[in-house]
Amino acid sequence: MSWPQFRYDTRELVGYRSGLEIVKPRWAGREAFGSMADGLCVPPSGTQGIRFLLSAFGSIDILVNTAAFQMAQSQGLEDITTEQFDRVMRTNLYGMFRLCKMSLPHIPEGGSIINTTSVQAYKPSAHLLDYATTKGAIATFTQGLAGDLAERGIRVNAVAPGPVWTPLIPATLPDTSRFGEQSPFRRPAQPAEMAPACVFFAPQQASYVTAEILNATGGTSLPWHRPPGTVVPSPSPSSGWRAPCPCGHFPAHARHSPAART
């Protein structure tokens, strides 16, 4: 099967703060900012990045956490050093945690947080033990945070990619000749093929979707991802949380509010 072709975004370097490279992708007349560095797990860099975003937009409507690091070890646990384990944890977990924590005061009602877990969370490979551990933790973090923020009208979801061809793959795997062949498509995904999954979670039209994990695995079946007993609490009337409008607007227009229909 041939690989699909995609047009890549045009990126403009708009800032560099304490090792945090900030780029502005332009696509379809819209703008966003993102970091191309793995230094987000370091509080000073993350804080300056948040300030930069606030100065440009005033709020953070959508937060997408995708930063990750892996390093394959053929002998599994015996070859994983403490230094490598710490780096994987700091990049994959601490970076996500700190960005969520620093961004939360600036995410308005109706906002969306989108994390990146992996097929490795459910079908871990022995040579990626530390990486798979973080991806399982991200799935749990996503569903727990979704319950925490439901009353504030902030949705939290995650995308679980299968094998995706990124620069990280040839840099961290000793043999990539058969990478992705385990998927029914017999090939890895391209990064652009993951973008629609994030776009699904991002807009207010998905205002009733939270605590979900979208499996973008190329057809690889995964077990049900919500552990037994996981409950996303319903917002109480006293919380001030408002339901979305039937017409798709969030929060509801006055003419469509429950009070107006009684």
Residue frames relative to the residue before (quaternion, step in Angstrom):
aa qw qx qy qz dx dy dz
M 1.0000 0.0000 0.0000 0.0000 0.00 0.00 0.00
S 0.4053 -0.7238 0.5053 0.2379 3.57 -0.85 0.97
W 0.5024 -0.6460 0.4864 0.3061 3.54 -1.20 0.57
P 0.4687 -0.6726 0.4840 0.3061 3.61 -0.91 0.81
Q 0.3772 -0.7161 0.5460 0.2164 3.53 -1.20 0.61
F 0.0737 -0.8015 0.5934 0.0108 3.56 -1.00 0.83
R 0.3792 -0.6741 0.5789 0.2581 3.52 -1.25 0.52
Y 0.3073 -0.7786 0.5201 0.1698 3.56 -0.61 1.10
D 0.5985 -0.5807 0.4244 0.3528 3.52 -1.22 0.60
T 0.4102 -0.6366 0.5840 0.2924 3.51 -1.33 0.38
R 0.1078 -0.8210 0.5598 0.0299 3.57 -0.68 1.06
E 0.1304 -0.7771 0.6141 0.0440 3.52 -1.04 0.83
L 0.3649 -0.7154 0.5509 0.2272 3.56 -0.76 1.03
V 0.0630 -0.8406 0.5378 -0.0110 3.55 -0.50 1.18
G 0.8266 0.0145 -0.0145 0.5625 3.61 1.14 -0.11
Y 0.0524 -0.7683 0.6365 0.0435 3.52 -1.23 0.50
R 0.0680 0.8236 -0.5518 0.1123 3.55 -0.36 1.24
S 0.8491 -0.1578 0.0866 0.4967 3.61 -0.61 1.14
G 0.7636 -0.3708 0.1940 0.4916 3.57 0.83 0.98
L 0.6110 0.5305 -0.3598 0.4645 3.62 1.24 0.01
E 0.1717 -0.7951 0.5766 0.0765 3.56 -0.33 1.25
I 0.1280 -0.8097 0.5721 0.0260 3.57 -0.68 1.10
V 0.0740 -0.8077 0.5848 0.0056 3.57 -0.74 1.07
K 0.2671 -0.7496 0.5868 0.1500 3.53 -1.24 0.56
P 0.1606 -0.7885 0.5845 0.1044 3.62 -0.33 1.16
R 0.1690 -0.7694 0.6093 0.0906 3.57 -1.05 0.80
W 0.1968 0.7707 -0.5813 0.1717 3.56 -0.72 1.07
A 0.8549 0.0098 -0.0362 0.5174 3.56 -0.91 0.95
G 0.6983 -0.5086 0.2731 0.4233 3.57 1.02 0.82
R 0.6392 0.5110 -0.3343 0.4675 3.59 1.23 0.15
E 0.2539 -0.7723 0.5679 0.1286 3.54 -1.22 0.52
A 0.0447 0.7604 -0.6477 0.0195 3.51 -1.24 0.57
F 0.2839 -0.7414 0.5779 0.1891 3.55 -1.25 0.31
G 0.0555 0.7986 -0.5974 0.0476 3.54 -1.09 0.68
S 0.4361 -0.6816 0.5259 0.2621 3.53 -1.31 0.34
M 0.2421 -0.7602 0.5872 0.1367 3.54 -1.07 0.78
A 0.6002 0.5650 -0.3512 0.4441 3.60 1.26 0.20
D 0.4028 -0.6975 0.5288 0.2677 3.56 -1.22 0.40
G 0.4722 0.6987 -0.4259 0.3277 3.59 1.21 0.35
L 0.3675 0.7607 -0.4749 0.2464 3.57 1.24 0.24
C 0.6066 0.5598 -0.3704 0.4259 3.58 1.17 -0.38
V 0.6111 0.5149 -0.3514 0.4877 3.59 1.28 -0.10
P 0.4881 -0.7229 0.3938 0.2899 3.61 -0.43 1.17
P 0.6637 0.5041 -0.3664 0.4138 3.69 0.72 -0.77
S 0.6600 0.5033 -0.3192 0.4574 3.59 0.94 -0.84
G 0.6686 0.5037 -0.3059 0.4535 3.55 0.89 -0.93
T 0.6491 0.5263 -0.3214 0.4454 3.59 0.94 -0.85
Q 0.6771 0.4752 -0.3012 0.4744 3.59 0.91 -0.85
G 0.6130 0.5415 -0.3519 0.4552 3.58 1.08 -0.63
I 0.6427 0.5127 -0.3170 0.4729 3.58 0.99 -0.83
R 0.6501 0.5142 -0.3207 0.4584 3.59 0.93 -0.85
F 0.6302 0.5353 -0.3322 0.4538 3.55 1.03 -0.79
L 0.6603 0.5034 -0.3069 0.4652 3.58 0.94 -0.87
L 0.6680 0.5047 -0.3103 0.4502 3.58 0.92 -0.86
S 0.6403 0.5182 -0.3313 0.4600 3.57 1.05 -0.70
A 0.6889 0.4736 -0.2786 0.4728 3.58 1.15 -0.61
F 0.8336 0.2153 -0.0710 0.5037 3.58 0.91 -0.91
G 0.4471 -0.7080 0.4467 0.3152 3.60 1.11 -0.50
S 0.7856 0.0127 -0.0099 0.6185 3.58 1.21 -0.43
I 0.3477 -0.6936 0.5818 0.2440 3.54 -1.32 0.17
D 0.1811 -0.8304 0.5205 0.0820 3.57 -0.13 1.26
I 0.7937 0.0844 -0.0126 0.6023 3.57 1.05 -0.81
L 0.0829 -0.7794 0.6207 0.0221 3.56 -0.84 1.04
V 0.0524 -0.7913 0.6091 -0.0044 3.58 -0.71 1.11
N 0.1548 -0.7946 0.5848 0.0517 3.56 -0.64 1.17
T 0.0871 0.8245 -0.5513 0.0934 3.58 -0.48 1.18
A 0.4634 0.6993 -0.4506 0.3054 3.63 1.20 -0.23
A 0.1567 0.7860 -0.5829 0.1334 3.59 -0.89 0.92
F 0.1088 -0.7613 0.6341 0.0803 3.52 -1.33 0.41
Q 0.0399 0.7728 -0.6331 0.0155 3.53 -1.15 0.71
M 0.0247 -0.7633 0.6440 0.0444 3.54 -1.29 0.38
A 0.3447 -0.7727 0.4980 0.1901 3.55 -0.41 1.23
Q 0.0715 -0.7683 0.6356 0.0239 3.56 -1.12 0.80
S 0.4026 -0.7730 0.4385 0.2192 3.55 -0.36 1.26
Q 0.7224 0.4174 -0.2379 0.4973 3.59 1.12 -0.61
G 0.5142 -0.6880 0.3969 0.3236 3.55 1.25 0.33
L 0.8720 -0.0572 0.0441 0.4842 3.53 -1.07 -0.83
E 0.6427 0.5583 -0.3351 0.4037 3.59 0.94 -0.82
D 0.7329 0.4193 -0.2346 0.4818 3.59 1.10 -0.60
I 0.5633 0.5959 -0.3963 0.4129 3.60 1.22 -0.17
T 0.2597 -0.7772 0.5559 0.1397 3.56 -0.58 1.14
T 0.6316 -0.5191 0.4080 0.4063 3.54 -1.26 0.35
E 0.6262 0.5425 -0.3356 0.4482 3.60 1.05 -0.75
Q 0.6636 0.4854 -0.3116 0.4764 3.58 0.93 -0.84
F 0.6424 0.5319 -0.3261 0.4451 3.57 0.91 -0.92
D 0.6578 0.5077 -0.3086 0.4630 3.57 0.94 -0.89
R 0.6621 0.5082 -0.3203 0.4481 3.60 0.91 -0.85
V 0.6462 0.5106 -0.3234 0.4659 3.58 0.95 -0.83
M 0.6712 0.4915 -0.3034 0.4646 3.59 0.91 -0.88
R 0.6675 0.5064 -0.3128 0.4475 3.58 0.88 -0.91
T 0.7074 0.4639 -0.2782 0.4549 3.58 0.83 -0.94
N 0.7704 0.4094 -0.2109 0.4409 3.56 0.71 -1.09
L 0.7829 0.3189 -0.1649 0.5081 3.59 1.00 -0.78
Y 0.7026 0.4610 -0.2899 0.4581 3.59 0.72 -1.01
G 0.6304 0.5383 -0.3424 0.4422 3.58 0.97 -0.79
M 0.6659 0.4911 -0.2951 0.4779 3.59 0.92 -0.92
F 0.6599 0.5210 -0.3090 0.4446 3.57 0.88 -0.97
R 0.7157 0.4598 -0.2712 0.4503 3.57 0.80 -1.00
L 0.6386 0.5072 -0.3429 0.4663 3.59 1.00 -0.68
C 0.6351 0.5121 -0.3361 0.4705 3.59 0.97 -0.77
K 0.6823 0.4982 -0.2887 0.4505 3.57 0.88 -0.96
M 0.7016 0.4567 -0.2776 0.4714 3.60 0.91 -0.88
S 0.6896 0.4893 -0.2824 0.4531 3.59 1.07 -0.70
L 0.5519 0.6837 -0.3861 0.2809 3.57 1.02 -0.79
P 0.6698 0.4916 -0.3442 0.4374 3.67 0.80 -0.78
H 0.7332 0.4184 -0.2196 0.4890 3.59 1.20 -0.43
I 0.5483 0.5762 -0.4102 0.4461 3.60 1.29 0.18
P 0.3045 -0.7885 0.5023 0.1826 3.63 -0.52 1.08
E 0.6664 -0.4305 0.4027 0.4565 3.54 -1.31 0.08
G 0.7406 0.3293 -0.2718 0.5189 3.56 -0.82 0.99
G 0.5164 0.6556 -0.4084 0.3698 3.58 1.29 -0.10
S 0.2670 -0.7725 0.5643 0.1158 3.54 -1.30 0.31
I 0.1380 -0.7464 0.6461 0.0798 3.54 -1.09 0.86
I 0.0602 -0.7998 0.5971 -0.0111 3.58 -0.80 1.05
N 0.1278 -0.8026 0.5815 0.0372 3.57 -0.58 1.17
T 0.3394 -0.7284 0.5591 0.2041 3.56 -1.29 0.26
T 0.0637 -0.7657 0.6399 0.0113 3.53 -0.58 1.19
S 0.3621 -0.7424 0.5244 0.2067 3.66 -0.97 -0.58
V 0.6242 -0.4831 0.4496 0.4181 3.52 -1.33 0.23
Q 0.5795 0.6051 -0.3599 0.4105 3.59 1.20 -0.55
A 0.5602 0.6017 -0.3912 0.4136 3.59 1.19 -0.39
Y 0.7687 0.3468 -0.1604 0.5130 3.58 1.13 -0.68
K 0.7731 0.1566 -0.0860 0.6086 3.57 1.16 -0.63
P 0.0549 -0.8593 0.5078 0.0253 3.60 0.51 1.16
S 0.3244 -0.7161 0.5894 0.1857 3.52 -1.15 0.80
A 0.5534 -0.6455 0.4129 0.3265 3.56 -0.93 0.90
H 0.6953 0.4772 -0.2908 0.4519 3.61 0.99 -0.75
L 0.7172 0.3373 -0.2375 0.5616 3.60 1.31 -0.06
L 0.1101 0.8624 -0.4894 0.0686 3.56 1.10 0.71
D 0.7015 0.4589 -0.2848 0.4649 3.59 0.81 -0.95
Y 0.6337 0.5273 -0.3202 0.4666 3.59 1.01 -0.82
A 0.6670 0.5012 -0.3021 0.4611 3.59 0.89 -0.96
T 0.6014 0.5658 -0.3511 0.4414 3.58 1.07 -0.72
T 0.6811 0.4794 -0.2987 0.4659 3.59 0.89 -0.87
K 0.6571 0.5182 -0.3254 0.4404 3.58 0.99 -0.74
G 0.6103 0.5182 -0.3470 0.4884 3.57 1.15 -0.57
A 0.6450 0.5197 -0.3132 0.4645 3.56 1.03 -0.80
I 0.6296 0.5355 -0.3364 0.4513 3.59 1.03 -0.74
A 0.6259 0.5299 -0.3396 0.4605 3.59 1.00 -0.76
T 0.6731 0.4837 -0.2896 0.4787 3.58 0.94 -0.89
F 0.6319 0.5352 -0.3205 0.4599 3.58 0.97 -0.89
T 0.6499 0.5386 -0.3142 0.4345 3.58 0.92 -0.94
Q 0.7185 0.4428 -0.2640 0.4668 3.57 0.80 -0.98
G 0.6426 0.5098 -0.3302 0.4671 3.58 1.05 -0.65
L 0.6696 0.4924 -0.2998 0.4682 3.58 0.95 -0.86
A 0.5906 0.5718 -0.3695 0.4333 3.59 1.08 -0.66
G 0.6657 0.4866 -0.3046 0.4769 3.58 0.96 -0.80
D 0.6387 0.5468 -0.3171 0.4388 3.56 1.06 -0.78
L 0.7888 0.3558 -0.1589 0.4754 3.58 0.94 -0.92
A 0.4023 0.7440 -0.4683 0.2556 3.61 1.24 -0.05
E 0.6799 0.4962 -0.3046 0.4458 3.59 0.90 -0.84
R 0.6647 0.4714 -0.3110 0.4892 3.58 1.20 -0.32
G 0.5051 -0.6810 0.4084 0.3382 3.57 1.25 0.07
I 0.5310 0.5916 -0.4204 0.4374 3.58 1.21 0.50
R 0.2497 -0.7896 0.5476 0.1199 3.57 -0.72 1.07
V 0.1061 -0.7785 0.6173 0.0411 3.56 -1.12 0.75
N 0.0954 0.7865 -0.5988 0.1177 3.57 -0.66 1.15
A 0.2156 -0.7730 0.5797 0.1412 3.56 -1.28 0.06
V 0.3013 -0.7004 0.6163 0.1972 3.50 -1.32 0.47
A 0.1660 -0.7795 0.5985 0.0809 3.58 -0.96 0.90
P 0.1445 -0.8159 0.5546 0.0766 3.62 -0.02 1.23
G 0.4019 -0.6251 0.5991 0.2980 3.48 -1.38 0.33
P 0.7836 -0.2445 0.1894 0.5388 3.63 -0.99 -0.69
V 0.0151 -0.7937 0.6066 -0.0437 3.58 -0.75 1.11
W 0.3699 -0.7383 0.5219 0.2140 3.58 -0.84 0.98
T 0.1458 0.7581 -0.6157 0.1581 3.55 -0.43 1.29
P 0.6822 -0.4711 0.3388 0.4448 3.63 -1.20 0.19
L 0.5711 0.6066 -0.3802 0.4016 3.59 1.18 -0.48
I 0.6197 0.5929 -0.3505 0.3763 3.60 1.04 -0.72
P 0.7373 0.3774 -0.2699 0.4910 3.67 0.60 -0.93
A 0.6366 0.5429 -0.3327 0.4350 3.58 1.18 -0.47
T 0.8023 0.3050 -0.1323 0.4958 3.59 1.13 -0.54
L 0.6928 0.4073 -0.2852 0.5224 3.61 1.23 -0.11
P 0.4626 -0.7125 0.4467 0.2807 3.62 -0.79 0.92
D 0.7950 0.1142 -0.0435 0.5942 3.60 1.10 -0.65
T 0.0627 -0.8251 0.5616 -0.0016 3.59 -0.56 1.15
S 0.3646 0.7788 -0.4611 0.2188 3.59 1.27 0.10
R 0.7806 0.2595 -0.1478 0.5490 3.59 1.11 -0.60
F 0.2948 0.7803 -0.5039 0.2245 3.56 1.22 0.38
G 0.8148 0.2409 -0.2065 0.4852 3.57 -0.82 1.03
E 0.5087 0.6780 -0.4180 0.3266 3.61 1.20 -0.24
Q 0.5923 0.5922 -0.3717 0.4005 3.59 1.18 -0.38
S 0.5935 0.5606 -0.3790 0.4358 3.61 1.19 -0.29
P 0.6268 -0.5526 0.3815 0.3953 3.62 -1.11 0.50
F 0.6450 0.5096 -0.3228 0.4692 3.61 1.14 -0.49
R 0.3386 -0.7790 0.4612 0.2565 3.57 1.34 -0.24
R 0.7117 0.3369 -0.2680 0.5550 3.56 1.06 0.72
P 0.4981 -0.6121 0.4963 0.3618 3.59 -1.20 0.31
A 0.5263 -0.6029 0.4918 0.3431 3.53 -1.30 0.31
Q 0.4028 -0.6368 0.5863 0.2974 3.50 -1.36 0.25
P 0.6336 -0.5560 0.3549 0.4043 3.64 -1.01 0.63
A 0.6365 0.5473 -0.3374 0.4260 3.59 0.99 -0.76
E 0.6216 0.5454 -0.3484 0.4414 3.58 1.17 -0.41
M 0.6179 0.5193 -0.3472 0.4775 3.57 1.26 -0.17
A 0.5431 0.6679 -0.3886 0.3286 3.58 1.14 -0.60
P 0.6569 0.5157 -0.3529 0.4219 3.68 0.82 -0.77
A 0.5926 0.5612 -0.3742 0.4404 3.60 1.11 -0.56
C 0.6576 0.4845 -0.3032 0.4909 3.58 1.01 -0.79
V 0.6354 0.5385 -0.3277 0.4460 3.56 1.00 -0.83
F 0.5963 0.5690 -0.3623 0.4353 3.60 1.07 -0.66
F 0.7248 0.4399 -0.2450 0.4703 3.59 0.90 -0.92
A 0.6249 0.6406 -0.3286 0.3019 3.57 1.05 -0.77
P 0.7645 0.4282 -0.2696 0.3995 3.66 0.57 -0.99
Q 0.6402 -0.5377 0.3959 0.3799 3.54 -1.31 0.29
Q 0.5200 0.6263 -0.4204 0.4008 3.58 1.22 -0.26
A 0.6818 0.4255 -0.2760 0.5272 3.60 1.25 -0.39
S 0.2364 0.8430 -0.4615 0.1427 3.57 1.20 0.55
Y 0.6871 0.4431 -0.3010 0.4909 3.62 1.19 -0.17
V 0.6041 0.5464 -0.3448 0.4666 3.57 1.30 0.20
T 0.2685 0.7356 -0.5901 0.1964 3.56 -0.64 1.13
A 0.7884 0.2830 -0.2481 0.4867 3.58 -1.25 0.51
E 0.5221 0.6407 -0.4087 0.3871 3.58 1.20 0.45
I 0.1885 -0.7447 0.6272 0.1287 3.53 -1.27 0.50
L 0.2185 -0.7863 0.5703 0.0937 3.54 -0.60 1.19
N 0.2543 -0.7881 0.5473 0.1212 3.55 -0.57 1.18
A 0.0284 -0.7878 0.6141 -0.0381 3.57 -0.49 1.25
T 0.2052 0.8488 -0.4463 0.1957 3.52 0.71 1.19
G 0.5126 -0.6474 0.4313 0.3635 3.60 1.20 0.05
G 0.7472 -0.4128 0.2116 0.4760 3.56 1.12 0.62
T 0.4891 0.6386 -0.4524 0.3851 3.59 1.23 0.00
S 0.3379 -0.7627 0.5141 0.1994 3.58 -0.57 1.13
L 0.1413 -0.7839 0.6026 0.0499 3.54 -1.05 0.85
P 0.5560 -0.5959 0.4439 0.3726 3.60 -1.13 0.50
W 0.6631 -0.4797 0.3853 0.4264 3.53 -1.28 0.38
H 0.3516 -0.8186 0.4293 0.1483 3.52 -0.62 1.18
R 0.6517 0.4984 -0.3468 0.4546 3.62 1.13 -0.19
P 0.4046 -0.7327 0.4841 0.2551 3.61 -0.50 1.11
P 0.5970 -0.5613 0.4201 0.3899 3.61 -1.10 0.61
G 0.7862 0.3145 -0.2424 0.4736 3.53 -0.99 0.87
T 0.4980 0.6425 -0.4418 0.3795 3.60 1.26 -0.10
V 0.0115 -0.8061 0.5902 -0.0424 3.57 -0.72 1.06
V 0.2200 -0.7297 0.6312 0.1440 3.54 -0.95 0.92
P 0.3575 -0.7800 0.4612 0.2262 3.63 -0.30 1.18
S 0.4454 -0.6612 0.5368 0.2763 3.51 -1.16 0.72
P 0.4925 -0.6647 0.4603 0.3222 3.61 -0.92 0.80
S 0.4083 -0.7097 0.5192 0.2451 3.55 -0.99 0.81
P 0.6188 -0.5649 0.3867 0.3853 3.62 -1.10 0.57
S 0.6740 0.5151 -0.3005 0.4359 3.59 1.07 -0.69
S 0.5544 0.6509 -0.3882 0.3438 3.59 1.22 -0.24
G 0.4571 -0.6839 0.4551 0.3408 3.56 1.21 -0.42
W 0.4586 0.6757 -0.4571 0.3524 3.60 1.26 0.02
R 0.1858 -0.7970 0.5691 0.0796 3.58 -0.93 0.90
A 0.4642 -0.6811 0.4948 0.2754 3.53 -0.96 0.89
P 0.5580 -0.5922 0.4466 0.3721 3.60 -1.16 0.46
C 0.5805 -0.5951 0.4435 0.3350 3.52 -1.26 0.52
P 0.5649 -0.5964 0.4328 0.3714 3.65 -1.03 0.59
C 0.6609 0.4972 -0.3152 0.4654 3.58 1.16 -0.51
G 0.6379 -0.5559 0.3174 0.4282 3.61 1.29 0.03
H 0.5598 0.6052 -0.3987 0.4016 3.60 1.21 -0.24
F 0.0921 -0.7857 0.6103 0.0419 3.56 -1.10 0.72
P 0.4965 -0.2878 -0.8045 0.1535 1.56 -1.40 2.10
A 0.7403 -0.4481 0.2695 0.4225 3.55 -1.31 0.16
H 0.5056 -0.5952 0.5257 0.3372 3.53 -1.21 0.62
A 0.6224 -0.5685 0.3819 0.3790 3.58 -1.10 0.66
R 0.6792 0.5072 -0.3055 0.4338 3.61 0.95 -0.84
H 0.7153 0.4147 -0.2439 0.5068 3.58 1.26 -0.35
S 0.4356 0.7070 -0.4615 0.3120 3.60 1.26 0.05
P 0.6487 -0.5225 0.3701 0.4114 3.62 -1.16 0.47
A 0.6336 0.5422 -0.3410 0.4339 3.61 1.00 -0.78
A 0.6715 0.5092 -0.3012 0.4463 3.57 1.01 -0.81
R 0.6903 0.4815 -0.2860 0.4582 3.59 1.17 -0.50
T 0.6258 0.5413 -0.3504 0.4388 3.60 1.24 -0.15
